[in-house]
Amino acid sequence: MDLPLPDKLYYKIGEISKALSLNPSVLRFWETEFSQLNPRKSSTGQRLYSRNDLDLLVTIRKLLYKDKLTIEGARRVITGLAAPPLTPPEECGEPSEEIKTLLHEIREELQICSKILVS
């Protein structure tokens, strides 16, 4: 995702919320739900998000809003306890000739197995 942010060490919550089109309260809530999200705080208490925090926020946003996972589901994906959602077939494109050949061979073998089981 191409975000309209300059390349720097830390970003303030307002910059992040604007770039991700999210309310700052959503970002603060996500901090309570995802332990990996822990922005630094300036001497005045302003949240300072690193580039890693930003990448994590982009991932969380995708899992919740695009992939329609629950917070628990997104948490499991981020901690590695669950596989990320599969890309829908229409976004994968046409399978290569190699894959088509392999699938054809598998189908033939399954048909042979089916005939053996039926007889």
N, CA, C and O of each residue as an XYZ file, in Angstrom:
476
protein
N       0.850     -1.177      0.000
C       0.000      0.000      0.000
C       0.889      1.231      0.000
O       1.780      1.360      0.839
N       0.651      2.125     -0.928
C       1.433      3.348     -1.022
C       0.796      4.416     -0.140
O      -0.294      4.904     -0.437
N       1.473      4.775      0.936
C       0.925      5.748      1.868
C       1.553      7.111      1.635
O       2.749      7.208      1.363
N       0.751      8.165      1.740
C       1.270      9.517      1.531
C       2.004     10.044      2.762
O       1.607     11.046      3.357
N       3.076      9.354      3.132
C       3.847      9.750      4.310
C       5.311      9.917      3.935
O       5.843      9.141      3.141
N       5.963     10.919      4.500
C       7.401     11.058      4.254
C       8.166      9.929      4.947
O       7.670      9.317      5.893
N       9.353      9.670      4.474
C      10.181      8.623      5.071
C      10.922      9.213      6.270
O      11.870      9.980      6.105
N      10.485      8.853      7.470
C      11.139      9.335      8.686
C      11.032      8.280      9.772
O      10.358      7.267      9.587
N      11.689      8.504     10.901
C      11.728      7.503     11.967
C      10.395      7.316     12.672
O       9.982      6.184     12.924
N       9.718      8.407     12.992
C       8.487      8.325     13.767
C       7.402      9.206     13.168
O       7.668     10.251     12.574
N       6.162      8.741     13.346
C       4.996      9.461     12.853
C       4.037      9.695     14.009
O       3.882      8.835     14.876
N       3.396     10.856     14.024
C       2.413     11.159     15.056
C       1.086     10.505     14.702
O       0.838     10.156     13.547
N       0.241     10.346     15.708
C      -1.032      9.648     15.522
C      -1.897     10.328     14.461
O      -2.605      9.650     13.717
N      -1.850     11.645     14.386
C      -2.634     12.365     13.381
C      -2.185     12.042     11.966
O      -3.010     11.900     11.064
N      -0.867     11.926     11.770
C      -0.340     11.577     10.445
C      -0.779     10.174     10.039
O      -1.179      9.936      8.900
N      -0.695      9.254     10.994
C      -1.060      7.865     10.720
C      -2.558      7.750     10.453
O      -2.974      7.086      9.503
N      -3.364      8.396     11.289
C      -4.815      8.276     11.118
C      -5.258      8.865      9.785
O      -6.158      8.328      9.140
N      -4.643      9.946      9.372
C      -4.988     10.550      8.082
C      -4.558      9.643      6.930
O      -5.324      9.433      5.989
N      -3.348      9.109      6.996
C      -2.827      8.253      5.922
C      -3.637      6.970      5.779
O      -3.829      6.479      4.667
N      -4.114      6.424      6.899
C      -4.869      5.171      6.872
C      -6.383      5.387      6.832
O      -7.149      4.424      6.792
N      -6.810      6.648      6.844
C      -8.242      6.986      6.867
C      -8.940      6.319      8.051
O     -10.008      5.721      7.913
N      -8.315      6.438      9.205
C      -8.866      5.878     10.439
C      -8.931      6.965     11.502
O      -8.100      7.873     11.526
N      -9.906      6.867     12.365
C     -10.020      7.781     13.476
C      -8.908      7.473     14.487
O      -8.607      6.302     14.716
N      -8.293      8.491     15.096
C      -7.258      8.224     16.106
C      -7.735      7.313     17.237
O      -6.944      6.554     17.796
N      -9.023      7.384     17.577
C      -9.528      6.511     18.646
C      -9.456      5.039     18.238
O      -9.293      4.168     19.093
N      -9.577      4.758     16.939
C      -9.448      3.379     16.456
C      -8.014      2.900     16.680
O      -7.790      1.774     17.124
N      -7.056      3.756     16.372
C      -5.647      3.390     16.576
C      -5.366      3.134     18.054
O      -4.686      2.170     18.404
N      -5.888      3.998     18.913
C      -5.683      3.803     20.354
C      -6.344      2.507     20.826
O      -5.788      1.800     21.666
N      -7.525      2.192     20.293
C      -8.205      0.945     20.652
C      -7.377     -0.254     20.204
O      -7.211     -1.211     20.961
N      -6.856     -0.209     18.984
C      -6.046     -1.321     18.481
C      -4.823     -1.558     19.355
O      -4.368     -2.694     19.486
N      -4.286     -0.501     19.952
C      -3.142     -0.667     20.861
C      -3.523     -1.559     22.046
O      -2.679     -2.290     22.564
N      -4.774     -1.506     22.472
C      -5.214     -2.336     23.594
C      -5.496     -3.767     23.155
O      -5.484     -4.677     23.984
N      -5.746     -3.981     21.878
C      -6.110     -5.301     21.365
C      -4.937     -6.085     20.778
O      -4.962     -7.315     20.759
N      -3.922     -5.388     20.306
C      -2.777     -6.033     19.664
C      -1.514     -5.665     20.439
O      -1.024     -4.540     20.350
N      -0.997     -6.622     21.196
C       0.156     -6.347     22.063
C       1.405     -5.969     21.269
O       2.304     -5.319     21.803
N       1.468     -6.371     20.001
C       2.630     -6.042     19.169
C       2.666     -4.549     18.831
O       3.715     -4.014     18.473
N       1.538     -3.896     18.945
C       1.437     -2.473     18.627
C       1.662     -1.674     19.904
O       0.785     -1.586     20.763
N       2.844     -1.101     20.011
C       3.207     -0.389     21.226
C       4.048      0.836     20.858
O       5.272      0.805     20.984
N       3.397      1.918     20.401
C       4.170      3.087     19.986
C       4.877      3.751     21.162
O       4.425      3.693     22.306
N       5.992      4.378     20.842
C       6.704      5.150     21.865
C       5.892      6.391     22.178
O       4.971      6.755     21.445
N       6.247      7.030     23.273
C       5.591      8.291     23.605
C       6.659      9.359     23.793
O       7.718      9.115     24.371
N       6.353     10.541     23.292
C       7.285     11.656     23.439
C       7.236     12.161     24.881
O       6.440     11.682     25.688
N       8.078     13.111     25.189
C       8.099     13.670     26.546
C       6.782     14.363     26.882
O       6.452     14.544     28.055
N       6.028     14.750     25.848
C       4.727     15.390     26.074
C       3.569     14.396     26.010
O       2.408     14.789     26.116
N       3.881     13.102     25.837
C       2.849     12.076     25.810
C       2.279     11.780     24.426
O       1.375     10.955     24.292
N       2.798     12.440     23.408
C       2.337     12.205     22.030
C       2.807     10.832     21.562
O       3.977     10.486     21.725
N       1.898     10.048     20.980
C       2.267      8.736     20.447
C       3.163      8.917     19.230
O       2.905      9.755     18.365
N       4.224      8.110     19.182
C       5.163      8.146     18.063
C       5.258      6.743     17.474
O       5.809      5.832     18.092
N       4.714      6.585     16.278
C       4.677      5.287     15.611
C       5.891      5.120     14.707
O       6.223      6.012     13.926
N       6.547      3.976     14.818
C       7.691      3.666     13.954
C       7.184      3.132     12.619
O       5.985      2.917     12.442
N       8.105      2.922     11.683
C       7.742      2.344     10.384
C       7.200      0.922     10.582
O       6.280      0.507      9.877
N       7.766      0.179     11.538
C       7.248     -1.165     11.841
C       5.823     -1.098     12.382
O       4.976     -1.915     12.022
N       5.562     -0.115     13.253
C       4.200      0.081     13.757
C       3.252      0.379     12.602
O       2.140     -0.144     12.548
N       3.700      1.219     11.684
C       2.884      1.579     10.530
C       2.574      0.349      9.674
O       1.434      0.152      9.253
N       3.587     -0.470      9.420
C       3.377     -1.700      8.643
C       2.371     -2.617      9.340
O       1.513     -3.215      8.690
N       2.481     -2.721     10.657
C       1.547     -3.543     11.427
C       0.129     -2.979     11.337
O      -0.832     -3.735     11.192
N      -0.003     -1.666     11.422
C      -1.322     -1.039     11.314
C      -1.949     -1.283      9.945
O      -3.153     -1.518      9.844
N      -1.141     -1.227      8.902
C      -1.641     -1.507      7.550
C      -2.150     -2.947      7.483
O      -3.199     -3.216      6.898
N      -1.399     -3.868      8.085
C      -1.804     -5.277      8.101
C      -3.099     -5.468      8.888
O      -4.005     -6.167      8.435
N      -3.185     -4.853     10.054
C      -4.391     -4.964     10.881
C      -5.593     -4.410     10.120
O      -6.661     -5.022     10.095
N      -5.410     -3.264      9.510
C      -6.499     -2.642      8.746
C      -6.979     -3.564      7.624
O      -8.182     -3.710      7.408
N      -6.043     -4.180      6.918
C      -6.395     -5.097      5.827
C      -7.161     -6.303      6.372
O      -8.193     -6.689      5.823
N      -6.651     -6.892      7.448
C      -7.296     -8.078      8.015
C      -8.712     -7.784      8.505
O      -9.617     -8.600      8.332
N      -8.898     -6.623      9.113
C     -10.207     -6.291      9.669
C     -11.188     -5.773      8.627
O     -12.351     -6.176      8.616
N     -10.733     -4.887      7.754
C     -11.654     -4.224      6.835
C     -11.772     -4.897      5.472
O     -12.864     -4.954      4.907
N     -10.671     -5.405      4.940
C     -10.732     -6.040      3.615
C     -11.058     -7.525      3.740
O     -11.943     -8.032      3.051
N     -10.338     -8.219      4.623
C     -10.538     -9.661      4.782
C     -11.698     -9.991      5.719
O     -12.105    -11.148      5.824
N     -12.234     -8.971      6.404
C     -13.416     -9.115      7.270
C     -13.213    -10.078      8.438
O     -14.147    -10.767      8.847
N     -11.989    -10.125      8.976
C     -11.744    -10.956     10.153
C     -12.200    -10.220     11.405
O     -12.318     -8.994     11.416
N     -12.451    -10.978     12.441
C     -12.721    -10.375     13.743
C     -11.382     -9.935     14.335
O     -10.321    -10.275     13.812
N     -11.441     -9.190     15.410
C     -10.197     -8.788     16.076
C      -9.440    -10.020     16.545
O      -8.218    -10.089     16.408
N     -10.153    -10.989     17.095
C      -9.497    -12.230     17.539
C      -8.858    -12.946     16.357
O      -7.737    -13.442     16.470
N      -9.550    -13.006     15.233
C      -8.994    -13.648     14.037
C      -7.754    -12.931     13.540
O      -6.764    -13.570     13.182
N      -7.802    -11.607     13.516
C      -6.641    -10.823     13.084
C      -5.477    -11.023     14.053
O      -4.323    -11.133     13.638
N      -5.789    -11.070     15.342
C      -4.745    -11.281     16.354
C      -4.061    -12.633     16.137
O      -2.840    -12.742     16.255
N      -4.854    -13.660     15.821
C      -4.298    -15.002     15.592
C      -3.409    -15.025     14.347
O      -2.364    -15.675     14.346
N      -3.814    -14.326     13.299
C      -2.992    -14.269     12.085
C      -1.674    -13.562     12.389
O      -0.610    -14.029     11.981
N      -1.740    -12.454     13.093
C      -0.537    -11.668     13.387
C       0.424    -12.426     14.295
O       1.640    -12.325     14.130
N      -0.106    -13.181     15.248
C       0.779    -13.938     16.144
C       1.224    -15.258     15.529
O       2.018    -15.990     16.122
N       0.709    -15.561     14.337
C       1.142    -16.773     13.640
C       0.375    -18.017     14.025
O       0.762    -19.121     13.641
N      -0.710    -17.866     14.778
C      -1.500    -19.024     15.188
C      -2.497    -19.450     14.119
O      -3.079    -20.532     14.202
N      -2.692    -18.604     13.123
C      -3.620    -18.931     12.035
C      -3.007    -18.475     10.723
O      -2.212    -17.535     10.686
N      -3.378    -19.139      9.669
C      -2.892    -18.757      8.343
C      -3.639    -17.510      7.884
O      -4.811    -17.333      8.216
N      -2.969    -16.644      7.123
C      -3.673    -15.481      6.588
C      -4.746    -15.928      5.602
O      -4.637    -17.002      5.011
N      -5.767    -15.123      5.424
C      -6.826    -15.496      4.492
C      -6.264    -15.704      3.087
O      -5.333    -15.018      2.666
N      -6.845    -16.658      2.377
C      -6.403    -16.942      1.020
C      -6.865    -15.852      0.072
O      -7.907    -15.230      0.278
N      -6.078    -15.629     -0.967
C      -6.453    -14.670     -1.991
C      -7.599    -15.265     -2.801
O      -7.506    -16.411     -3.240
N      -8.670    -14.514     -3.007
C      -9.772    -15.045     -3.812
C      -9.285    -15.429     -5.207
O      -8.399    -14.770     -5.750
N      -9.853    -16.492     -5.798
C      -9.382    -16.977     -7.097
C      -9.360    -15.916     -8.184
O      -8.468    -15.927     -9.032
N     -10.321    -15.001     -8.178
C     -10.348    -13.993     -9.231
C      -9.150    -13.051     -9.170
O      -8.842    -12.385    -10.158
N      -8.469    -12.985     -8.027
C      -7.299    -12.130     -7.891
C      -6.002    -12.878     -8.189
O      -4.941    -12.259     -8.270
N      -6.068    -14.193     -8.352
C      -4.870    -14.998     -8.577
C      -4.434    -15.014    -10.033
O      -3.259    -15.243    -10.317
N      -5.338    -14.780    -10.946
C      -4.987    -14.836    -12.357
C      -5.079    -16.253    -12.898
O      -5.460    -17.180    -12.185
N      -4.727    -16.408    -14.156
C      -4.781    -17.692    -14.853
C      -3.635    -18.588    -14.387
O      -2.501    -18.121    -14.280
N      -3.910    -19.892    -14.101
C      -2.822    -20.789    -13.700
C      -1.848    -21.020    -14.856
O      -2.232    -20.988    -16.025
N      -0.601    -21.251    -14.513
C       0.429    -21.496    -15.528
C       0.202    -22.850    -16.191
O      -0.551    -23.683    -15.687
N       0.859    -23.056    -17.320
C       0.753    -24.335    -18.036
C       1.271    -25.479    -17.169
O       0.732    -26.585    -17.203
N       2.312    -25.209    -16.396
C       2.876    -26.227    -15.505
C       1.834    -26.688    -14.478
O       1.694    -27.881    -14.209
N       1.122    -25.736    -13.923
C       0.097    -26.069    -12.932
C      -1.060    -26.810    -13.597
O      -1.586    -27.771    -13.035
N      -1.459    -26.369    -14.790
C      -2.538    -27.054    -15.511
C      -2.164    -28.507    -15.795
O      -2.989    -29.406    -15.633
N      -0.917    -28.738    -16.220
C      -0.450    -30.094    -16.509
C      -0.463    -30.942    -15.238
O      -0.924    -32.083    -15.249
N       0.043    -30.379    -14.154
C       0.073    -31.094    -12.880
C      -1.345    -31.455    -12.419
O      -1.589    -32.576    -11.974
N      -2.263    -30.515    -12.526
C      -3.648    -30.787    -12.131
C      -4.276    -31.871    -13.007
O      -5.033    -32.707    -12.513
N      -3.970    -31.859    -14.288
C      -4.484    -32.885    -15.204
C      -3.962    -34.271    -14.803
O      -4.712    -35.247    -14.799
N      -2.669    -34.345    -14.467
C      -2.075    -35.620    -14.039
C      -2.712    -36.111    -12.739
O      -2.995    -37.300    -12.591
N      -2.930    -35.214    -11.825
C      -3.559    -35.583    -10.549
C      -4.974    -36.097    -10.790
O      -5.398    -37.084    -10.189
N      -5.693    -35.422    -11.670
C      -7.062    -35.853    -11.982
C      -7.070    -37.261    -12.570
O      -7.901    -38.089    -12.195
N      -6.148    -37.530    -13.488
C      -6.070    -38.865    -14.092
C      -5.775    -39.928    -13.035
O      -6.377    -41.002    -13.045
N      -4.846    -39.627    -12.123
C      -4.509    -40.577    -11.063
C      -5.700    -40.815    -10.135
O      -5.931    -41.940     -9.694
N      -6.445    -39.770     -9.844
C      -7.630    -39.922     -8.995
C      -8.706    -40.759     -9.686
O      -9.402    -41.540     -9.037
N      -8.839    -40.596    -10.989
C      -9.812    -41.404    -11.733
C      -9.418    -42.881    -11.700
O     -10.279    -43.752    -11.569
N      -8.127    -43.161    -11.819
C      -7.642    -44.546    -11.736
C      -7.935    -45.112    -10.344
O      -8.410    -46.240    -10.217
N      -7.654    -44.333     -9.313
C      -7.921    -44.773     -7.935
C      -9.411    -45.025     -7.729
O      -9.797    -45.991     -7.071
N     -10.236    -44.161     -8.289
C     -11.679    -44.313     -8.160
C     -12.153    -45.614     -8.806
O     -12.994    -46.317     -8.247
N     -11.615    -45.933     -9.979
C     -11.988    -47.177    -10.670
C     -11.577    -48.394     -9.853
O     -12.314    -49.377     -9.779
N     -10.404    -48.327     -9.243
C      -9.922    -49.439     -8.418
C     -10.838    -49.631     -7.210
O     -11.163    -50.763     -6.851
N     -11.250    -48.542     -6.593
C     -12.107    -48.630     -5.407
C     -13.503    -49.141     -5.747
O     -14.116    -49.847     -4.946
N     -14.004    -48.794     -6.918
C     -15.349    -49.209     -7.322
C     -15.384    -50.692     -7.658
O     -16.382    -51.361     -7.392
N     -14.304    -51.215     -8.240
C     -14.310    -52.626     -8.668
C     -14.027    -53.589     -7.543
O     -14.001    -54.801     -7.760
